[in-house]
């Protein structure tokens, strides 16, 4: 696209250079015509023929330039849809990238909301685990209190039975003492008394060496044993429940950590993809801005070239009109017959006036047609078609009129672009 446009611009510049060369040739023709005006009728006729040939050459050159301009405009018209398509494609890509970015952002927000919900669930589970730990601590404290109460009760019961045993021992001792006294009184000898005393002492030692025994018939002890057994069973049940709660909490924690790790990984991947889409969208925007700038520059260059071409064509038409005016005045000024003095008196002032008139700029663009005179006149002439005031107007050629109308229509369309 840019290559075709650059080739078109190069062709237009070459056409402008050829037109400049044609303008220089026209100026040389003017100089040659001015230098050969005073030579004679034969030289004047030859100069007129040369001038007509030069005008024909200039007309052919201008036709070539117009054809090249038409080709260039056709190329520009063929490039315009491609430029518009290239202008719209990045916009569509940018819209698609923006839609994908919006979808990714929506998915990211959905995942963030799900992650928030799972985090709230994990927080709720943590709170429940903490409450379960606190309840377990309370239950353990209750079990410890029950154990302390049971031990204290056992100590109290053991102390009561010990007091009863001591009392019974004291009663036995008193009984033994009474029996000893009775025996002492009954036994006549000291040996027998000593033997009885030894036997009594052995009995007391045996009684003191025996362990404390709880009475199976005591109802308080049975109640304490039953309560202790119930407390032990309750403690075992609570320990089992606490163990199950800890296992479930560990499983929930592992599942929560796994889900959080997966969610963080997906979140990182989505963020990286979003960043990639943002960078791609930024590149598309930069490319679109560059294409728009290049399009504006190309349009500006095209408009500048068209203005230059129009100005050059106006200058060419002005020069051609001046030449035609000079040729017309030259035909009017040259008298019939080889009268050189009359030629010098009438032709030279009129030609100088025509040259001065042709040097002034004109804004109008007139058609130029050069035709030969009738065979009876003996000279070749050219006339100006249009409202320039020619004495013998000749209608322009249909092909040239069509070319001029086509070039005018093309220039109007280009200016509208």
Beta strands, then each sheet from edge to edge (+ up, - down):
strand 1: 368-369
strand 2: 383-384
sheet 1: 1+ 2-
end
